[in-house]
Amino acid sequence: MNMLLPERISEIALEKEENSKIEILNIYTSNDKFIPLVACESYGNYELYYLEDTPIIGINILRVGLDKSNDYGAIAEDLGYIYRDEQCINEAIEAFKISESVGVSSLYIYKELTDLYEELGETKMREEYNRKYNEAI
């Protein structure tokens, strides 16, 4: 799979067939599903790592990247969004808080944390992150 940095755009994948022929596929029009095999430290669309039918694949790639990277804010946010989509609320909070500890990419991470704490019914933490969100606007 190609990836253009720092924008983290990926549109094509190279596929090697049995006869050693290499085919170029557009990942958005192909029936196949593709995700990168390594986590990217650039911010971008988390769905690049999200396969709805097998989200654990992207989660595992991102967790390995999180452990190996020295610049892991974007990786933590990608992980947080996937966990959120999979209704793994505590894991999503943990990932977004890792991002917060190194500096969030946008104020919307505070909004995500506000919403996640609301889902858990943790009013005090919901109010704290809602305040951070409103202060960042």
VENCORRA-V726926 format. One record per backbone hydrogen bond with DSSP energy under -0.5 kcal/mol. CO is the residue of the C=O (numbers start at 1). NH is the residue of the N-H. If there is no record, write none. Layout:
BEGIN
co=CO nh=NH
co=CO nh=NH
END
This chain:
BEGIN
co=3 nh=5
co=4 nh=8
co=4 nh=9
co=9 nh=4
co=11 nh=27
co=11 nh=28
co=12 nh=2
co=13 nh=25
co=15 nh=17
co=15 nh=23
co=17 nh=20
co=21 nh=17
co=21 nh=23
co=23 nh=15
co=23 nh=25
co=25 nh=13
co=25 nh=27
co=26 nh=29
co=26 nh=30
co=44 nh=46
co=45 nh=48
co=46 nh=49
co=47 nh=50
co=49 nh=51
co=50 nh=52
co=51 nh=54
co=52 nh=55
co=54 nh=57
co=54 nh=58
co=55 nh=59
co=56 nh=60
co=57 nh=61
co=58 nh=62
co=59 nh=63
co=60 nh=64
co=61 nh=65
co=62 nh=66
co=63 nh=67
co=64 nh=68
co=65 nh=69
co=72 nh=76
co=73 nh=77
co=74 nh=78
co=75 nh=79
co=76 nh=80
co=77 nh=81
co=78 nh=82
co=79 nh=83
co=80 nh=84
co=81 nh=85
co=82 nh=86
co=83 nh=88
co=84 nh=87
co=87 nh=89
co=88 nh=92
co=89 nh=93
co=90 nh=94
co=91 nh=95
co=92 nh=96
co=93 nh=97
co=94 nh=98
co=95 nh=99
co=96 nh=100
co=97 nh=101
co=98 nh=102
co=99 nh=102
co=99 nh=103
co=106 nh=109
co=107 nh=110
co=107 nh=111
co=108 nh=112
co=109 nh=113
co=110 nh=114
co=111 nh=115
co=112 nh=116
co=113 nh=117
co=114 nh=118
co=115 nh=119
co=116 nh=120
co=117 nh=121
co=117 nh=122
co=118 nh=121
co=121 nh=123
co=122 nh=126
co=123 nh=127
co=124 nh=128
co=125 nh=129
co=126 nh=130
co=127 nh=131
co=128 nh=132
co=129 nh=133
co=130 nh=134
co=131 nh=135
co=132 nh=136
co=133 nh=137
END
